[in-house]
Amino acid sequence: MNDTGLRERAEAWRQADPDPATVEELARLLAQGDMAELADRFSGDLEFGTAGLRGVLGAGPNRMNRAVVRRTTAGLARYLKEHVPDATTRGVVVGRDARRLSAELAEDTAAVLAAEGIPAHVFPLPVPTPLTAYACLHLGAAAAIMVTASHNPPEYNGYKVYWGNGAQIIPPHDTGIAAAIAKVEPANRVPLLTVAQAREKGLWRDIPDSLGEDYLRAILGLRVFKRGSETLSIVYTAMHGVGGVWAERALREAGFPRFTPVAEQHMPDGRFPTVRFPNPEEPGAMDLSRATAERVKADLVLANDPDADRLAVMARESTGGLRMLTGNEVGVLLGHYLLTQSTQRARPHVVTTIVSSTQLGDIARSLGAAYDEVLTGFKWIANRALEREHSEGTQFVFGYEEALGYTAGTVTRDKDGVGAALVMADLAAWCESRGTTVLGYLEEIQRRHGLYVGAQRNVTLPGSAGAQAIRGIMDAFRARPPSHIGGEAVRAVLDYQRGVQGLPPSNVLALELEGGGRVTLRPSGTEPKIKYYFERKETPAQGEPLARARERAESRLASFIDAFIALARERGQPT
């Protein structure tokens, strides 16, 4: 698009923008003649997909703003009325986090739904994402919308959509909704009701506090040990998000009085003043949590991300230090605990993703449990659980993805950082009653089922040249998969683009080694990156200190990674 076309499109958008703040922002950009910025905002649209929308706040179709949300909601509402005949009876849940503009975007969402004749069940205050997912099921809604950008930096916001089954949308609904959005009129012509009008028509319904009480009762029911601990010391951070009041209340009611919040991060604050990137996985994000834990001599540190759908865990080592557990280690701990210590009436079922550790599968098979690996994203975990429940009568026990997402049972059909924190505390109390610790229990699992170590490497390749390089790397590995990596034979090449194990086609490639190692290649769906996921399995010798076995495993993993990166460079990855 040339400069004239950009200016014309920007001016047309400005004329239709219902938000004075973004109208002014766009007028300023036009006056300055900042064509590079205009091109970034107007050469494309923020894409609606299985994760809904997520982007930087600002004016234009390639940003998160009130105009985009009004048009998106109108498209979603019209799609629902076409495909869910009773949507105008069941309504749609609307929740929001505490980020900048979340309140306005949620109000616009409810106002557009009401104008379309669909009742909006609205949370009056910011809530965790899992509570919105829970409300969708609990209220029997046709869908749910959560205004959140999860753990992204403060300049972001987003719009997450659940279907009536309580799980995030999957094909064909994502493409169907996107097609409906594309047909929507300019934002200033999208019908909407005022709050007062919608209330008068019974189309704006505040969700009562009792629903939150029901959610708390439900996640308290997920515990297995159910005794709490008067002595276990827990530090918790909400990472400036919305999980604080919920996690604190749940843990205290579960019998953990030695609960210490990270005070600087406990209350919602969309500026995220103590962290640049409010993701527990990011360097420095857990510094305040670690300092608080050392001050109070905590045994366990639990961290939610800002919308409280993820969980990070630090645990005290026998040497006295605190160790951050990987997402896979937390997943294996929770999965093993729930499979072995809870009582299931039907065949238990656990699910993880193709880029997560294979260890949960080995554990499940040894225990006779049903097991699945699905594509990356919790939507696939939830929908696979529902499929097997309906077709085979299995009982879904646990699902996780290595990026700190976990859910226990069927209270929600999405990852739940508050529920997972509660189950992890329950596990820690059970360990304490047995005279061991969380890391001691992990060692028991690793001695019985193998020591799995993993790592992830991300290579950022921005721009069109980067996108071309990423395609080239994937194409080269598909065309010429290596027979060996670092001297070890490649046992199998799994090309998920061809639909491996009945999964939908996806641009993912996995190389499995004879010795049990695996590397998985996956271009990011949201960032200009190609991601490599590595894993190796080591078997500790009888009586061998686990630290020594881990050191050996980590050394072999490092050699494996170096050998693979060298192959990637040969196949086109820039050095």
DOGUDO-544700 format. One record per residue (C-alpha): residue number from 0; residue in one letter; x, y, z. Coordinates in steps of 0.001 Angstrom, whole numbers. Layout:
DOGUDO-544700
   fimar   tido         x         y         z
     NUM      A         X         Y         Z
...
END
This chain:
DOGUDO-544700
   fimar   tido         x         y         z
       0      M         0         0         0
       1      N      1449      3384     -1016
       2      D      1495      6479      1199
       3      T     -1694      7875      -320
       4      G     -3548      4625       284
       5      L     -2283      4471      3853
       6      R     -3452      7998      4568
       7      E     -6870      7329      3061
       8      R     -7347      4155      5081
       9      A     -6138      5838      8276
      10      E     -8465      8798      7752
      11      A    -11443      6503      7091
      12      W    -10655      4608     10285
      13      R    -10309      7849     12237
      14      Q    -13721      9000     11049
      15      A    -15291      5727     12265
      16      D    -13362      5409     15531
      17      P    -15703      5782     18557
      18      D    -12905      6484     21043
      19      P    -11751     10136     21327
      20      A     -8369      9038     22690
      21      T     -7462      6940     19642
      22      V     -9013      9507     17281
      23      E     -6581     12065     18690
      24      E     -3692      9604     18527
      25      L     -4370      8894     14872
      26      A     -4793     12575     14001
      27      R     -1362     13212     15516
      28      L       247     10435     13460
      29      L     -1348     11758     10277
      30      A      -179     15307     11055
      31      Q      3363     14072     11707
      32      G      3377     12036      8495
      33      D      4798      9020     10336
      34      M      4324      6618      7433
      35      A      6263      3757      9008
      36      E      3978      3786     12043
      37      L       875      4143      9877
      38      A      2003      1210      7746
      39      D      2430      -947     10838
      40      R     -1085       -98     11994
      41      F     -2935      -154      8659
      42      S     -1216     -2614      6316
      43      G     -3077     -5455      8017
      44      D     -5647     -6299     10664
      45      L     -5160     -7784     14109
      46      E     -5872    -11423     13299
      47      F     -8670    -13236     15101
      48      G     -7682    -16841     15791
      49      T     -8094    -19666     18275
      50      A     -6666    -17412     20999
      51      G     -9005    -14576     20020
      52      L     -7170    -11255     19769
      53      R     -4058     -9903     21420
      54      G     -2008     -6859     20565
      55      V      -534     -3522     21558
      56      L     -3058      -875     22588
      57      G     -3466      1958     20112
      58      A     -5336      3291     17113
      59      G     -5825      1288     13930
      60      P     -6985     -2174     12814
      61      N     -3661     -3782     13748
      62      R     -3944     -2650     17381
      63      M     -6197     -3435     20352
      64      N     -8767      -668     20776
      65      R    -12468       -20     21259
      66      A    -13206        64     17535
      67      V    -11649     -3355     16980
      68      V    -13451     -4830     19987
      69      R    -16851     -3459     18951
      70      R    -16512     -4916     15453
      71      T    -15169     -8217     16812
      72      T    -18059     -8541     19248
      73      A    -20617     -7778     16561
      74      G    -19129    -10484     14341
      75      L    -19040    -12983     17198
      76      A    -22622    -12189     18203
      77      R    -23913    -12678     14667
      78      Y    -21981    -15927     14302
      79      L    -23449    -17198     17571
      80      K    -26994    -16357     16520
      81      E    -26465    -18279     13285
      82      H    -24829    -21358     14824
      83      V    -26243    -21485     18381
      84      P    -30033    -21110     18096
      85      D    -30551    -20487     21811
      86      A    -27707    -17964     22194
      87      T    -30223    -15178     22815
      88      T    -31545    -17177     25760
      89      R    -28287    -18488     27199
      90      G    -26290    -15306     26836
      91      V    -22530    -14696     26890
      92      V    -20252    -14229     29916
      93      V    -18033    -11119     29907
      94      G    -15014    -10951     32227
      95      R    -11959     -8698     32386
      96      D     -8622     -8335     34088
      97      A     -7191     -5099     35539
      98      R     -5148     -3933     32573
      99      R     -5357      -529     30976
     100      L     -8601      -161     28978
     101      S     -9943     -3545     30130
     102      A    -12982     -1961     31807
     103      E    -13885        29     28700
     104      L    -13369     -2918     26346
     105      A    -15516     -5165     28551
     106      E    -18296     -2561     28698
     107      D    -18230     -2162     24910
     108      T    -18377     -5946     24533
     109      A    -21456     -6229     26744
     110      A    -23123     -3234     25089
     111      V    -22744     -4718     21599
     112      L    -23977     -8140     22728
     113      A    -27033     -6490     24266
     114      A    -27760     -4568     21071
     115      E    -27675     -7901     19219
     116      G    -30277     -9267     21641
     117      I    -27823    -11522     23486
     118      P    -27829    -11204     27301
     119      A    -24428    -10255     28698
     120      H    -23541    -11887     32037
     121      V    -21020     -9331     33265
     122      F    -18490     -9512     36084
     123      P    -18691     -6071     37752
     124      L    -15042     -6222     38894
     125      P    -11796     -7656     37485
     126      V    -11568    -11456     37824
     127      P     -9133    -14270     37008
     128      T     -9473    -15829     33571
     129      P    -10333    -19262     35048
     130      L    -13323    -17712     36834
     131      T    -14673    -16482     33481
     132      A    -14179    -19980     32044
     133      Y    -15941    -21448     35092
     134      A    -18850    -19017     34723
     135      C    -19363    -20086     31112
     136      L    -20046    -23650     32264
     137      H    -21813    -22750     35507
     138      L    -24276    -20394     33825
     139      G    -24778    -22543     30739
     140      A    -23769    -19629     28516
     141      A    -23420    -19907     24756
     142      A    -19903    -18446     24969
     143      A    -17634    -16381     27181
     144      I    -15289    -13480     26511
     145      M    -12345    -12537     28704
     146      V    -10649     -9190     28141
     147      T     -7028     -9928     29018
     148      A     -3523    -10020     27610
     149      S     -2454    -12613     30184
     150      H      1282    -12175     30905
     151      N      2147     -9721     28121
     152      P      3777     -6343     28909
     153      P      1586     -3430     30067
     154      E      1101     -1918     26611
     155      Y      -893     -4995     25509
     156      N     -4477     -6111     25865
     157      G     -6516     -8948     24379
     158      Y     -9860    -10651     23854
     159      K    -10183    -14364     24589
     160      V    -13209    -16400     23486
     161      Y    -14669    -19594     24952
     162      W    -17304    -21747     23312
     163      G    -20329    -23029     25232
     164      N    -18455    -26172     26303
     165      G    -16206    -23964     28446
     166      A    -13104    -24527     26287
     167      Q    -11346    -22019     24073
     168      I    -12555    -21999     20502
     169      I    -11000    -24319     17926
     170      P    -11601    -24738     14178
     171      P    -13961    -24249     12475
     172      H    -15325    -21639     14896
     173      D    -12210    -19460     14799
     174      T    -12288    -19056     11024
     175      G    -16075    -18760     11030
     176      I    -16005    -15937     13576
     177      A    -13168    -14209     11699
     178      A    -15227    -14324      8487
     179      A    -18222    -12856     10328
     180      I    -16049    -10041     11752
     181      A    -14800     -9172      8258
     182      K    -18397     -8425      7201
     183      V    -19114     -6049     10086
     184      E    -19798     -2378      9350
     185      P    -17422       408     10509
     186      A    -17161       680     14282
     187      N    -19213      3868     14634
     188      R    -22152      2136     12971
     189      V    -22054      -998     15148
     190      P    -25243      -916     17277
     191      L    -24838      -874     21041
     192      L    -26999      -148     24054
     193      T    -26072      1968     27016
     194      V    -25679       150     30302
     195      A    -28987      1585     31489
     196      Q    -30800       539     28315
     197      A    -29355     -2954     28457
     198      R    -30288     -3362     32121
     199      E    -33833     -2165     31444
     200      K    -34219     -4788     28714
     201      G    -32748     -7536     30929
     202      L    -29752     -7847     28586
     203      W    -27085     -6732     31107
     204      R    -26944     -9091     34067
     205      D    -24379     -8619     36820
     206      I    -22814    -11900     37863
     207      P    -23411    -12247     41621
     208      D    -20671    -12768     44191
     209      S    -22160    -16197     44870
     210      L    -20667    -17496     41628
     211      G    -17183    -16702     42916
     212      E    -18049    -18526     46132
     213      D    -19128    -21535     44078
     214      Y    -15816    -21458     42195
     215      L    -13833    -21390     45441
     216      R    -15819    -24352     46803
     217      A    -15203    -26216     43554
     218      I    -11425    -25755     43514
     219      L    -11197    -26575     47235
     220      G    -12797    -29879     46237
     221      L     -9851    -30631     43938
     222      R     -7556    -31322     46904
     223      V     -6540    -34894     47638
     224      F     -4833    -34644     51053
     225      K     -7271    -31996     52342
     226      R     -5569    -31374     55676
     227      G     -3540    -28235     55122
     228      S      -508    -27538     57282
     229      E        82    -25269     60253
     230      T      3835    -25319     59647
     231      L      4292    -25151     55859
     232      S      5334    -21612     54897
     233      I      4064    -20373     51514
     234      V      4962    -17154     49690
     235      Y      2613    -16093     46905
     236      T      2752    -13407     44219
     237      A       -97    -12196     42029
     238      M      2412    -10403     39738
     239      H       283     -7212     39945
     240      G     -2648     -9203     38573
     241      V     -6095    -10306     39652
     242      G     -5284    -13593     41380
     243      G     -4244    -12242     44778
     244      V     -7524    -12128     46674
     245      W     -8637    -15469     45206
     246      A     -5432    -17391     45844
     247      E     -5031    -15974     49352
     248      R     -8552    -16861     50335
     249      A     -8359    -20347     48794
     250      L     -5069    -21195     50508
     251      R     -6127    -19831     53889
     252      E     -9438    -21711     53749
     253      A     -7522    -24845     52754
     254      G     -5622    -24664     56046
     255      F     -2394    -22819     55218
     256      P     -2150    -19983     57781
     257      R      1545    -19319     57071
     258      F       675    -17504     53862
     259      T      2810    -14484     52941
     260      P      1936    -12409     49883
     261      V      4579    -10448     48012
     262      A      3168     -7131     49191
     263      E      4518     -5009     46338
     264      Q      2759     -7211     43749
     265      H      -387     -8364     45560
     266      M     -2951     -5819     44359
     267      P     -3980     -5368     40706
     268      D     -2003     -2691     38883
     269      G     -2037     -2610     35082
     270      R      1216      -622     35033
     271      F      3125     -3624     36448
     272      P      5535     -1247     38213
     273      T      7981     -3832     39606
     274      V      8386     -5970     36456
     275      R      8872     -5079     32810
     276      F      7438     -8377     31590
     277      P      4912     -9856     34096
     278      N      5625    -13460     33205
     279      P      7093    -15691     35944
     280      E      9337    -17323     33326
     281      E     11076    -14044     32458
     282      P     14434    -13149     34061
     283      G     13928    -10958     37131
     284      A     10170    -11455     37385
     285      M     10526    -13651     40488
     286      D     13176    -11577     42252
     287      L     10765    -10023     44775
     288      S      9197    -13429     45419
     289      R     12598    -14959     46124
     290      A     13568    -12091     48435
     291      T     10289    -12406     50357
     292      A     10693    -16171     50608
     293      E     14214    -15856     51989
     294      R     13044    -13270     54506
     295      V     10272    -15488     55913
     296      K     12163    -18785     55283
     297      A      9350    -20099     53059
     298      D      9197    -23721     51989
     299      L      7246    -23014     48812
     300      V      6750    -20074     46453
     301      L      3663    -19928     44219
     302      A      3271    -17336     41463
     303      N       349    -16562     39196
     304      D       626    -14476     36064
     305      P     -1554    -11330     35871
     306      D     -4770    -13071     34774
     307      A     -4075    -16023     37108
     308      D     -4327    -18801     34554
     309      R      -672    -19879     34916
     310      L      1376    -21061     37872
     311      A      5087    -20949     38631
     312      V      6642    -22799     41566
     313      M      9839    -22471     43601
     314      A     10649    -25052     46267
     315      R     13234    -25321     49028
     316      E     16142    -27695     48360
     317      S     17738    -29933     50988
     318      T     20781    -27647     50838
     319      G     18594    -24735     51954
     320      G     18358    -22828     48676
     321      L     15270    -22169     46579
     322      R     14994    -23794     43172
     323      M     12649    -22722     40386
     324      L     10874    -25738     38975
     325      T     10370    -26018     35248
     326      G      6885    -26166     33811
     327      N      7478    -29817     32975
     328      E      8583    -30647     36517
     329      V      5443    -29048     37962
     330      G      3340    -30911     35407
     331      V      4917    -34255     36285
     332      L      4546    -33624     40023
     333      L       874    -32680     39810
     334      G        78    -35382     37266
     335      H      1728    -38165     39263
     336      Y       148    -36953     42507
     337      L     -3362    -36836     41098
     338      L     -3016    -40177     39310
     339      T     -1662    -42036     42319
     340      Q     -3310    -40366     45315
     341      S     -6838    -39462     44177
     342      T     -9684    -41900     43715
     343      Q    -11210    -42187     40258
     344      R    -14312    -44159     39395
     345      A    -13552    -44385     35690
     346      R    -10290    -44821     33818
     347      P     -8225    -41698     34587
     348      H     -7093    -39543     31682
     349      V     -4196    -37081     31473
     350      V     -3249    -34841     28562
     351      T      -229    -32776     27627
     352      T      1168    -31205     24462
     353      I      3648    -32313     21815
     354      V      6246    -29795     23048
     355      S      5941    -30773     26711
     356      S      7873    -33555     28429
     357      T      7140    -37134     27418
     358      Q      7495    -38218     31057
     359      L      3829    -37844     31937
     360      G      3034    -40296     29152
     361      D      5481    -42849     30555
     362      I      3946    -42447     34011
     363      A       388    -42745     32689
     364      R      1163    -45905     30733
     365      S      2817    -47518     33758
     366      L      -319    -46808     35801
     367      G     -2812    -47911     33158
     368      A     -4175    -44404     32661
     369      A     -5377    -42962     29367
     370      Y     -2946    -40452     27874
     371      D     -2891    -38006     24972
     372      E      -465    -35565     23416
     373      V     -2124    -32691     21548
     374      L     -1035    -29595     19682
     375      T       274    -26597     21599
     376      G     -2468    -24632     23332
     377      F     -4815    -25453     26174
     378      K     -7807    -25402     23842
     379      W     -6592    -28715     22431
     380      I     -6139    -30237     25897
     381      A     -9667    -29323     26987
     382      N    -11348    -30427     23796
     383      R     -9489    -33758     23740
     384      A    -10552    -34394     27331
     385      L    -14171    -33739     26377
     386      E    -13927    -36033     23345
     387      R    -12663    -39006     25350
     388      E    -15113    -38432     28184
     389      H    -17983    -38572     25700
     390      S    -16682    -41425     23541
     391      E    -14961    -43669     26115
     392      G    -16209    -42585     29526
     393      T    -12729    -41667     30771
     394      Q    -12339    -39327     33738
     395      F    -10158    -36328     33026
     396      V     -7748    -35919     35931
     397      F     -5101    -33481     34782
     398      G     -3726    -31567     31811
     399      Y      -719    -29334     31368
     400      E      1526    -27522     28921
     401      E      5162    -26710     29635
     402      A      4511    -22949     29496
     403      L      3185    -23061     33101
     404      G      -415    -23980     32249
     405      Y     -2191    -26613     34389
     406      T     -5684    -27745     35247
     407      A     -6887    -30425     37648
     408      G    -10252    -32064     37115
     409      T    -13171    -30457     35339
     410      V    -13949    -27329     37386
     411      T    -12754    -25298     34391
     412      R    -12018    -26335     30833
     413      D     -8955    -24124     30631
     414      K     -5748    -23700     32569
     415      D     -6322    -22472     36110
     416      G     -3451    -20941     38039
     417      V     -5481    -20505     41242
     418      G     -6755    -24094     41294
     419      A     -3290    -25400     40402
     420      A     -1714    -23366     43237
     421      L     -4181    -24925     45653
     422      V     -3408    -28470     44467
     423      M       344    -27778     44636
     424      A       -13    -26591     48239
     425      D     -2055    -29716     48977
     426      L       729    -31823     47459
     427      A      3330    -30011     49590
     428      A      1328    -30661     52764
     429      W      1026    -34336     51828
     430      C      4784    -34488     51280
     431      E      5376    -32866     54674
     432      S      3128    -35478     56337
     433      R      5350    -38193     54814
     434      G      8529    -36560     56070
     435      T      9658    -35331     52681
     436      T      9474    -32201     50525
     437      V      8216    -31250     47083
     438      L     11690    -31758     45619
     439      G     12067    -34994     47573
     440      Y      8864    -36262     45974
     441      L     10135    -35207     42556
     442      E     13277    -37271     43163
     443      E     11119    -40301     44039
     444      I      9317    -39944     40704
     445      Q     12572    -39488     38788
     446      R     14180    -42547     40355
     447      R     11143    -44650     39489
     448      H     10315    -43261     36046
     449      G     13563    -41691     34825
     450      L     15248    -38308     35024
     451      Y     14018    -36131     32162
     452      V     15790    -32856     31469
     453      G     14726    -30292     28917
     454      A     15457    -26879     27510
     455      Q     14021    -24422     25028
     456      R     15858    -22197     22587
     457      N     14131    -19352     20778
     458      V     15662    -17699     17720
     459      T     14150    -14310     16852
     460      L     14093    -13530     13129
     461      P     12048    -10341     12581
     462      G     10531     -8951      9411
     463      S      9750    -10546      6086
     464      A     13336    -11773      5745
     465      G     13018    -13464      9124
     466      A      9738    -15109      8181
     467      Q     11381    -16391      5004
     468      A     14332    -17737      7008
     469      I     12000    -19569      9397
     470      R     10146    -21152      6473
     471      G     13508    -22128      4984
     472      I     14660    -23830      8185
     473      M     11433    -25850      8464
     474      D     11509    -26754      4759
     475      A     15165    -27814      4939
     476      F     14630    -30119      7933
     477      R     11593    -31633      6203
     478      A     13455    -32193      2950
     479      R     16696    -33395      4545
     480      P     16077    -34656      8081
     481      P     19361    -35615      9754
     482      S     20149    -39280     10278
     483      H     22208    -38426     13382
     484      I     22423    -35555     15872
     485      G     25677    -35345     17810
     486      G     26547    -38932     16987
     487      E     23153    -40346     18030
     488      A     20860    -41925     15475
     489      V     17521    -40282     14692
     490      R     14893    -42966     15282
     491      A     11849    -41178     13889
     492      V     10826    -37956     12154
     493      L      7327    -36758     13032
     494      D      5962    -34156     10615
     495      Y      2840    -32733     12237
     496      Q      2053    -30800      9093
     497      R       880    -34141      7712
     498      G     -1394    -34787     10703
     499      V       493    -37116     13058
     500      Q     -1552    -39415     15340
     501      G     -4838    -37979     14135
     502      L     -3966    -34408     15156
     503      P     -4924    -31453     12949
     504      P     -2095    -30425     10600
     505      S       348    -28015     12227
     506      N      3696    -26581     11218
     507      V      5676    -28596     13751
     508      L      8461    -31147     13257
     509      A      9888    -33538     15864
     510      L     13083    -35608     15663
     511      E     13308    -38551     18067
     512      L     16659    -40172     18930
     513      E     17383    -43834     19560
     514      G     18615    -42988     23044
     515      G     15356    -41334     24064
     516      G     16120    -37712     23225
     517      R     13800    -35454     21253
     518      V     13920    -32045     19597
     519      T     10761    -30319     18374
     520      L     10772    -27398     15946
     521      R      7860    -24960     15982
     522      P      7548    -21460     14525
     523      S      5805    -19159     17002
     524      G      2248    -18218     16132
     525      T      2447    -14789     17782
     526      E      6090    -13663     17520
     527      P      8812    -13631     14808
     528      K     10556    -16631     16353
     529      I     11335    -20240     15695
     530      K     11263    -22341     18861
     531      Y     13273    -25482     19564
     532      Y     12239    -27752     22437
     533      F     14837    -30279     23637
     534      E     14493    -33250     25976
     535      R     16670    -36130     27127
     536      K     16066    -39007     29503
     537      E     18693    -40251     31937
     538      T     18391    -43314     34178
     539      P     20078    -42803     37567
     540      A     22185    -45736     38694
     541      Q     21173    -47641     41796
     542      G     22222    -45572     44802
     543      E     23660    -42800     42633
     544      P     23054    -39297     44018
     545      L     20427    -37681     41840
     546      A     22484    -34492     41630
     547      R     25242    -36447     39895
     548      A     22781    -38036     37463
     549      R     21287    -34625     36764
     550      E     24712    -33144     36085
     551      R     25394    -35924     33587
     552      A     21990    -35457     31966
     553      E     22413    -31692     31684
     554      S     25872    -32140     30130
     555      R     24506    -34534     27522
     556      L     21579    -32223     26878
     557      A     23942    -29287     26290
     558      S     25957    -31344     23786
     559      F     22732    -32398     22073
     560      I     21599    -28773     21796
     561      D     24962    -27615     20404
     562      A     24911    -30370     17778
     563      F     21381    -29522     16711
     564      I     22002    -25745     16510
     565      A     24961    -26481     14240
     566      L     22636    -28465     11967
     567      A     20095    -25613     12018
     568      R     22783    -23170     10875
     569      E     23676    -25482      8027
     570      R     20019    -25404      7002
     571      G     19680    -21659      6888
     572      Q     19420    -20320     10439
     573      P     21372    -17040     10624
     574      T     24374    -17110     12922
END
